[in-house]
Amino acid sequence: MAKADRALDRTLVALADPTRRAVVAILRKEPARSSDMADALGASRPAMSKHLRILREAELVEERIQAEDARVRLYQLRRERFAELRTWIEEVEAFWGAELAAFKAHAERKHARRR
């Protein structure tokens, strides 16, 4: 399996969980602390830590240490992985768009012959 395929698999697995998708939704607005996201989602701190680890391993989020206070860690989205996901989705859409157009043309030809 190619490296790009493995990365896509990790991305899809990470985003399959509703809590992790909720984390992404929060981080789309602005970087956030783990504890703030846990509170917003009604999750425990250990559960949020696990979700963030999976998102980091899939390279969907990154951790940033605050210069003012090294104890504070903010999480933010990594746009590169989402761009790769968007490209894959566009390729799938293009494939199915072409397939459906070909099927429509076939059905219309068959219907026209019956008249």
N, C-alpha and C positions, 0 to 999 in steps of 0.2 A: 504494500500500500504506500502510495506517495505521501510525502510530508504534508502537502496541501490537503490531501484527503483526511489524514489523521487530525489536522487542525480543524477542519470543518466538522468532523465527527465530535471532537471535544466541544466545539461551539454549540452544536445542536443538542448534545447531551446536557450541557450546562444550562441551556435555555429551555429545556424540557420541564424544568421545575417551576411551578408558579411563584414560589418565594423568590427565586433568583430573577425571574422576569420582573417581579415587583421591585427588586433592588435596582435593576437596570432602569426601570421607570423613574425611580427616585434620583438616580445618578444622571439621568438625562437633563434634569433641571440644574443641578449643581453638585459639586463634590460634597461628600457627607462622611461623618464619623460612623463607625460600626454601631456604637451604642444608640445613636440617633435613629439609624435605620431599623435596628432591632425594636426600639420603642414604637416607631411608626408602623411596623408590621406585626407587632404583638408577638415577636419571637424572643426566645431566650438569647443571652449573649453567646453561649457556646454554639447554639444552632446557627446564629448569624455568622460566627467565625467560620463554621464549616461551609456555609454557602459562599462566603467571600473567598475562601481558599479554592473552592471549585471554580469560581469565576476568574480568580487570578491564574490558576493553572491553565484555563482555557484562553488566557490572555485577553479577556474581555474587560477586566478592570485592573487598575494598578493602585498601589498603596503609595501615598506621599506623606513623608514626615514633615511636620511643621517646623520651620526654623526657630520660631519663638519658643516652642515647647516640644521637645523630642518625644514626649509621651503621647502627643496627639497625632493620630494617623488619620488622614483623609483618604477616602477612596474616590476614584474618578474613572470614567469609561475610557477605554482605549479604542479609539475610532477605527484603527486599521483593521481589526478583526471584523468589525461590523461592516466595513466596506467590502471585505472579502465575502462575507455572507450575502450582502446585497448583490454582488456580482454573480454569485452562484444562483440566487433566486431569479435574477434576470435571465440567466441562461436557461433555466428550467422553464420559465414563462415563455421564452422565445420558442423553445422546442415544442411545448404544448400548443402554443398559438399556431405554429406551422402545421402541426398534426390536425388540429381542429379545422383549420382552413382547408386542408386537403380533404378531410372527411366531408365538410360542407359542400365542396365542389363535386365530390363523388356523388353525394346524395342528390344534389340538384341535377346532375347529368342523368342519373337513374330515373328521377322523377320526370324529367323532360322527355325521356324515351317512352315512358308509359302513356303519354298523351296521344 
